[in-house]
Amino acid sequence: MLGITVWIIFFIGSYFIIFFAADIFLENLKDICVIYNLSPFIIGMLDLRIL
């Protein structure tokens, strides 16, 4: 029983790490758009998400 609990906690922790890392990544992409005067639409299409 302890083994499955550890894997569930590991899965949930990994999910939150990926979620917050993606959020930071997208925030940095918006800054890059402003710095290099790029269209957010183009960057959003490259990331497959439109901000």
Stockholm file with secondary structure:
# STOCKHOLM 1.0

chainA/1-51         MLGITVWIIFFIGSYFIIFFAADIFLENLKDICVIYNLSPFIIGMLDLRIL
#=GR chainA/1-51 SS CHHHHHHHHHHHHHHHHHHHHHHHHHHHHHHHHHHHTCCHHHHHHHHTCCC
#=GC SS_cons        CHHHHHHHHHHHHHHHHHHHHHHHHHHHHHHHHHHHTCCHHHHHHHHTCCC
//
